[in-house]
Amino acid sequence: MAAMKPVLNREAADQKAIGVLKRIDPDIEELLATVSHVVLYRFNPEGPAWIKTDVEGTLYVVKRRGQPRFRYIVLNKTGKEDFMEDIGAGFTSEIHKPYIMYRTDIDEVSSKVVGLWCHTEEECQRLGALFSRIQSLVPGNHASGAASILMGAAPEPEEDQPRRGRDVSVADRAAVQALLRGLATNEALCDEFARELRAQNLL
């Protein structure tokens, strides 16, 4: 009987979490995953730079009754507004431990690149794999692959280590980003090229 206790505790915790989440989104019908702690970064292409937002806390991936069918919610421990992101058409993601980088391409105005820092690499891997599975289930999701996200290196670690390498002008970075987008049809070549650019601090 003792062996069942962790399972029962997890189920009770999930039910409690669903009750809290339904106050935010009444259409939630299932909790798919929980990540203990994330920090959200946004990519500023005009910098270019990663900007740490005031969104951090526990992340939940949920399935909904209506459209969109899938989204994630961060219960923001900073006391600010909770954060929600739909995982639908135009959503594409990559794992760059301990970050998950994703891009939304709903339209030109709302397109954005986001980095999610995860507390553990295991949670990062698990969340990234779930995002990929959801992307494969979403009708009309024709988001491009690696080159659409590699607009910049992952954010610096939480310790805020200084960036290394030579300074690169905005024009140089813009040219590199344009080239990466042009390589989108050859993902393997793009990945190899991106690794080299990151080594030279060009991404």
Helices and strands as residue ranges (DSSP letters): G 2-4, H 5-24, E 28-44, E 49-64, E 70-76, E 83-86, E 91-96, E 99-104, E 112-118, H 121-137, H 146-149, H 170-182, H 187-199
